[in-house]
């Protein structure tokens, strides 16, 4: 009982402190320490028995492991976003888009840009880095409250694209070896759910934005935005080429290089921006420096939260939670969805939730005769719900590190898009599969 209080209490503590704006590099290890102490985990390796996990090692393995896996992609993504911003390319593209689709569709332009990049194989973190400069320009031109930028970025990235059939994102690929499926599993239901989520989510997002505008909110510039109106903007079509380069290189090299394809893709985007827009740069090394610092802050904050998940996973309470969630009676689709959703919430990772639950759930449910394609699509969708709670790595990176917003201002819209809309999508998918659609 005490161990479970420690696990849940640590998660609540981390969430509350994050929402209150405290430094993640401090509150994440403190919250993890709370979990470790109440679960009887030795604090130092010298105090642990042979083969026994300890707090310091587990936290630092999670922290350093994330940096090892993602640093170069965070760095390239942040620099790409900054060179697009400093060259004027992001402003050029956003100005051209708004001239074609009108101010009333400004938010749709950002959502669409994120959706195209995500479905093209660009990492969710990198998409936020790449599209944010354009989002700032678009929201400024349309005079919309900037606190909704994280919601727009997330809606286009982690809802109707990340977990859809055919998506190259890792969340859609993890179930394959466990269920014997392919990336297009349950595509009929996936299409219906994606369209439903897209329509409902966009309507809801615009309703929140219009309400805020009606209450007197507008765009407020900040120091460091680089939003002074430029007269020497590059050609918008040439400015689209770097974005296209990232998308195409990622798409064509994804199967061969897998995650490393993103490094090549982002590097090609950076080089294309430099070559095509060289004369428009005012201080190229300042752009690179700003991008580097942004990447360090973003990956540091995210790794701090991942370290918390590393400690949570070694506790007896976590094992008990996994055993309980993976033995839920009733419909396997409901049980699988709940198990992956809760475990992803505990670890703050959608891929972590699947990787932990599927080795247990997969064989068990397949032996019961459940349709593997239906299970694949259901657990993939459900993995993207609670991983975007305030303590989630993507949440922290997007709201705090990239958009520099407070959780108080940005998370209500963000959470509506990522938690509520995705939850409704999972329920719809289960209903459709239950009626035999796509099975």
C-alpha positions in Angstrom: 0.0 0.0 0.0 2.8 2.4 0.9 4.6 1.6 -2.3 1.6 2.4 -4.4 1.1 5.7 -2.5 4.7 6.4 -3.3 4.3 5.8 -7.0 1.0 7.7 -7.4 2.1 10.4 -4.9 5.4 11.0 -6.8 3.5 11.3 -10.1 1.1 13.8 -8.6 3.9 15.7 -7.0 5.8 15.9 -10.3 2.6 17.1 -12.1 1.7 19.7 -9.5 5.2 21.1 -9.4 5.5 21.2 -13.2 2.2 23.0 -13.5 3.4 25.6 -10.9 6.3 26.3 -13.1 9.2 24.9 -11.1 12.4 23.8 -12.7 12.1 20.3 -14.1 15.8 19.5 -13.7 15.1 19.8 -9.9 11.6 18.6 -9.4 11.8 15.5 -11.6 14.6 13.9 -9.5 13.0 15.0 -6.3 9.7 13.4 -7.3 11.6 10.3 -8.3 13.4 10.3 -4.9 10.0 10.4 -3.2 8.9 7.3 -5.2 12.1 5.5 -4.4 12.0 6.1 -0.7 8.4 5.0 -0.3 9.1 1.9 -2.4 12.2 0.9 -0.4 14.6 1.3 -3.3 18.2 1.7 -2.2 19.4 5.3 -3.0 22.9 4.5 -4.1 24.5 1.6 -5.9 26.8 1.0 -2.9 23.7 0.3 -0.8 22.1 -2.1 -3.2 22.6 -5.8 -3.2 24.0 -7.7 -6.1 21.6 -7.4 -9.1 19.4 -5.0 -7.2 18.3 -1.7 -8.8 19.0 1.6 -7.0 17.7 5.1 -7.3 20.7 6.9 -8.7 21.6 4.3 -11.4 18.0 3.9 -12.5 17.4 7.7 -12.7 20.6 8.4 -14.6 20.1 5.5 -17.0 16.8 6.9 -18.0 18.2 10.4 -18.2 21.4 9.7 -20.1 19.7 7.0 -22.3 17.2 9.5 -23.6 20.0 12.0 -24.4 22.1 9.4 -26.1 19.1 8.4 -28.3 17.8 11.8 -29.1 20.5 14.5 -28.7 21.5 14.8 -32.3 17.9 14.9 -33.5 17.0 17.6 -31.0 20.0 19.6 -32.0 19.4 19.3 -35.7 15.7 20.0 -35.3 16.3 23.1 -33.1 18.9 24.5 -35.5 16.6 23.8 -38.5 13.8 25.7 -36.8 16.1 28.7 -36.1 17.7 29.0 -39.5 14.2 28.9 -41.0 13.3 31.7 -38.6 16.4 33.9 -38.9 16.5 33.7 -42.7 12.9 34.8 -42.9 11.8 31.6 -44.6 9.3 30.8 -41.9 7.7 34.2 -42.1 7.7 34.0 -45.9 5.9 30.7 -46.0 3.4 31.8 -43.3 2.7 35.1 -45.1 2.1 33.3 -48.4 -0.2 30.7 -46.8 -2.3 33.3 -45.1 -2.6 35.2 -48.4 -4.0 32.1 -50.0 -6.3 30.6 -47.3 -7.2 33.7 -45.3 -6.7 34.7 -41.7 -9.7 32.6 -40.6 -7.8 29.5 -41.6 -4.5 30.4 -40.0 -4.7 27.7 -37.3 -5.5 25.1 -39.9 -2.3 25.9 -41.8 -0.2 25.1 -38.6 -2.2 21.9 -38.0 -1.8 20.8 -41.6 2.0 21.5 -41.6 2.4 19.3 -38.4 0.3 16.5 -39.8 2.2 16.3 -43.1 5.6 16.2 -41.4 4.4 13.7 -38.8 2.9 11.4 -41.3 6.0 11.8 -43.4 8.1 10.3 -40.6 9.6 13.3 -38.9 9.8 12.9 -35.1 7.1 14.6 -33.0 9.7 16.6 -31.1 11.4 17.8 -34.3 8.0 18.7 -35.9 7.4 21.1 -33.0 10.9 22.7 -33.5 10.4 23.0 -37.2 6.9 24.4 -37.3 7.0 26.7 -34.3 8.7 29.6 -36.1 6.0 29.5 -38.8 3.3 29.2 -36.0 4.6 32.3 -34.3 4.4 34.3 -37.6 0.9 33.0 -38.4 -0.5 33.6 -35.0 1.0 37.1 -35.0 -0.5 38.0 -38.4 -3.9 36.6 -37.4 -3.6 38.3 -33.9 -4.5 35.1 -32.1 -3.5 34.2 -28.5 -0.1 32.5 -28.6 -1.0 30.2 -25.7 -2.9 28.0 -28.2 0.2 27.4 -30.3 1.2 24.2 -28.3 -2.3 22.9 -28.7 -2.2 23.5 -32.5 1.2 21.8 -32.8 0.1 18.8 -30.7 -3.2 18.4 -32.4 -1.5 18.1 -35.8 1.2 15.8 -34.5 -0.1 13.3 -31.8 -3.8 12.8 -32.5 -5.0 11.8 -36.0 -1.6 11.3 -37.6 0.9 9.7 -35.1 -1.2 6.6 -34.4 -3.0 6.2 -37.7 -2.5 3.3 -40.1 0.6 3.7 -42.3 2.2 6.2 -39.9 6.0 5.7 -39.8 6.1 6.9 -36.2 7.4 4.4 -33.7 4.1 4.2 -31.9 2.6 2.5 -35.0 5.5 0.0 -35.3 6.0 -1.3 -31.8 3.0 -3.7 -31.9 4.1 -5.4 -35.2 6.5 -8.0 -33.8 4.2 -8.9 -30.8 1.0 -9.2 -32.9 2.3 -10.3 -36.3 0.7 -7.3 -38.0 1.9 -4.5 -40.3 1.8 -0.7 -40.2 -1.6 -0.6 -42.0 -3.4 -2.8 -39.5 -7.1 -1.9 -39.1 -6.8 0.8 -41.8 -10.5 1.0 -42.4 -11.3 1.9 -38.8 -8.2 4.0 -38.6 -9.3 6.2 -41.5 -12.8 6.7 -39.9 -11.3 7.5 -36.5 -8.7 9.9 -37.9 -11.2 11.9 -39.9 -13.5 12.0 -36.9 -10.7 13.2 -34.6 -9.5 15.8 -37.2 -13.0 17.3 -37.6 -13.9 17.3 -33.9 -10.5 18.4 -32.7 -10.3 21.3 -35.1 -13.8 22.5 -34.3 -13.1 22.3 -30.6 -9.7 24.1 -30.9 -11.2 26.9 -32.9 -14.1 27.2 -30.4 -11.6 27.7 -27.6 -9.6 30.3 -29.6 -12.6 32.2 -30.6 -13.8 32.3 -27.0 -10.4 33.6 -25.9 -10.5 36.3 -28.6 -14.0 37.3 -27.7 -12.7 37.8 -24.1 -10.2 40.3 -25.3 -7.1 38.0 -25.7 -4.7 38.7 -28.6 -1.2 38.0 -29.7 1.4 39.5 -27.3 5.0 39.7 -28.7 7.9 38.7 -26.5 11.6 39.5 -26.5 13.4 37.1 -28.7 10.5 36.4 -31.1 12.3 38.1 -34.0 8.9 39.3 -35.3 9.9 42.7 -36.7 8.4 43.0 -40.2 11.0 42.3 -42.8 10.8 43.7 -46.3 13.4 41.4 -47.8 11.7 38.1 -47.4 12.8 35.2 -49.5 10.6 33.6 -52.1 7.9 31.5 -50.4 8.3 28.6 -52.9 12.0 28.4 -52.3 11.4 28.6 -48.6 9.2 25.5 -48.8 12.0 23.5 -50.3 13.8 22.9 -47.0 10.6 21.6 -45.4 10.0 19.3 -48.4 13.6 18.1 -48.2 13.1 17.1 -44.5 9.9 15.3 -45.4 11.2 13.5 -48.5 14.6 12.4 -47.1 12.9 11.1 -43.9 10.4 9.2 -46.0 12.8 7.6 -48.4 15.5 6.7 -45.9 13.2 5.7 -43.0 13.2 2.0 -43.7 17.0 1.9 -44.3 18.3 4.2 -41.5 15.2 4.0 -39.3 15.4 6.8 -36.6 18.8 7.9 -37.9 17.1 9.0 -41.1 15.9 12.1 -39.2 19.5 13.3 -38.6 20.1 13.1 -42.4 16.7 14.7 -43.2 17.2 17.6 -40.8 20.7 18.2 -42.0 19.5 18.3 -45.6 16.8 20.9 -44.5 19.5 23.0 -42.8 21.7 22.9 -45.8 18.9 23.7 -48.2 17.9 26.7 -46.1 21.5 28.0 -46.0 22.0 27.5 -49.8 18.7 29.0 -50.9 18.4 31.8 -48.4 22.0 32.7 -47.6 21.7 36.4 -48.6 18.7 36.8 -46.3 20.6 35.8 -43.1 21.5 38.7 -40.7 23.4 36.6 -38.2 23.7 32.9 -39.1 25.9 31.9 -36.2 23.4 33.6 -33.8 20.7 31.3 -35.3 22.9 28.2 -34.8 23.8 29.3 -31.2 20.1 29.9 -30.3 19.2 26.6 -31.8 21.8 24.8 -29.8 20.8 26.3 -26.5 17.2 25.6 -27.3 18.0 22.0 -28.0 20.0 21.6 -24.7 17.1 23.1 -22.6 14.5 21.0 -24.4 16.4 17.7 -24.1 17.5 18.4 -20.6 13.9 19.0 -19.4 12.6 15.9 -21.3 15.4 13.7 -20.1 14.7 14.7 -16.5 11.1 13.4 -16.8 12.3 10.2 -18.6 14.6 9.7 -15.6 11.5 9.8 -13.3 10.0 7.1 -15.5 13.2 5.0 -15.1 12.8 5.0 -11.3 9.1 4.4 -11.5 9.6 1.2 -13.6 11.8 -0.5 -11.0 9.3 -0.2 -8.1 7.2 -3.0 -6.7 4.2 -0.7 -7.1 4.8 -0.4 -10.8 5.0 -4.2 -11.2 1.7 -4.5 -9.3 0.1 -1.8 -11.5 1.2 -3.6 -14.7 0.0 -7.0 -13.4 -3.4 -5.5 -12.5 -3.8 -3.5 -15.8 -2.8 -6.5 -18.0 -5.3 -8.8 -16.3 -8.4 -6.7 -16.7 -11.4 -9.0 -17.5 -13.9 -8.4 -20.2 -13.3 -7.2 -23.8 -9.6 -7.6 -24.8 -9.8 -4.4 -26.8 -10.9 -2.5 -23.7 -8.4 -4.2 -21.4 -5.6 -3.7 -23.9 -6.5 0.0 -24.4 -6.7 0.6 -20.6 -3.4 -1.2 -19.8 -1.4 0.6 -22.4 -3.0 4.0 -21.6 -2.3 3.7 -17.9 1.3 2.4 -18.2 2.1 5.1 -20.8 0.8 7.6 -18.3 2.9 6.2 -15.5 6.1 6.3 -17.6 5.2 9.5 -19.5 5.9 7.7 -22.7 3.5 6.3 -25.4 6.2 4.0 -26.7 7.1 2.9 -23.2 3.5 2.0 -22.4 3.4 -0.3 -25.5 6.8 -1.8 -24.9 6.0 -2.8 -21.4 2.4 -4.0 -21.9 2.5 -5.8 -25.3 5.0 -8.6 -24.4 2.4 -9.6 -21.8 -0.8 -8.7 -23.5 0.0 -9.8 -27.0 0.4 -13.6 -26.6 -2.4 -13.7 -24.0 -5.0 -12.0 -26.2 -3.9 -13.7 -29.4 -4.5 -17.1 -27.6 -8.1 -15.9 -26.9 -8.6 -15.4 -30.6 -8.8 -11.6 -30.7 -8.2 -10.0 -34.1 -4.6 -8.8 -34.1 -5.3 -5.9 -36.4 -8.0 -4.6 -34.1 -5.8 -4.9 -31.1 -2.9 -3.3 -32.9 -4.9 -0.2 -33.8 -6.6 0.1 -30.4 -3.4 -0.1 -28.3 -1.6 2.2 -30.7 -4.3 4.9 -30.4 -4.6 4.4 -26.6 -0.8 4.9 -26.1 -1.2 8.5 -27.1 -3.6 9.6 -24.4 -2.1 9.8 -20.9 1.5 10.1 -22.1 0.6 13.8 -22.7 -0.3 14.6 -19.1 1.7 17.5 -17.8 4.7 15.3 -16.8 5.0 13.7 -20.3 8.2 14.4 -22.2 6.6 15.7 -25.3 4.3 17.9 -23.3 7.1 19.5 -21.3 9.3 20.0 -24.4 6.5 21.6 -26.5 4.9 23.8 -23.9 7.9 24.9 -21.8 11.0 24.5 -23.9 9.9 25.3 -27.4 6.9 27.6 -27.0 7.9 29.1 -23.6 4.4 29.0 -22.3 3.1 28.3 -18.8 1.2 25.2 -18.1 -1.6 27.3 -16.6 -2.1 29.1 -19.9 -1.3 26.4 -22.4 -2.3 23.0 -21.0 -6.1 23.4 -21.0 -6.1 23.6 -24.8 -3.2 21.2 -25.1 -4.8 18.6 -22.9 -8.1 18.9 -24.6 -6.5 18.1 -28.0 -4.2 15.3 -26.8 -6.1 13.6 -24.0 -9.8 14.2 -24.5 -9.9 14.0 -28.4 -7.7 10.9 -28.4 -9.8 9.3 -25.7 -12.9 9.8 -27.8 -11.1 8.4 -30.8 -10.2 5.2 -28.9 -13.8 4.7 -27.8 -15.0 5.1 -31.3 -12.4 2.6 -32.6 -13.5 0.0 -30.0 -17.1 0.5 -31.0 -16.4 0.1 -34.7 -14.2 -3.0 -34.2 -16.9 -4.5 -32.0 -19.4 -4.1 -34.9 -17.0 -6.1 -37.1 -15.7 -3.1 -39.2 -12.1 -3.7 -40.4 -12.0 -7.3 -38.9 
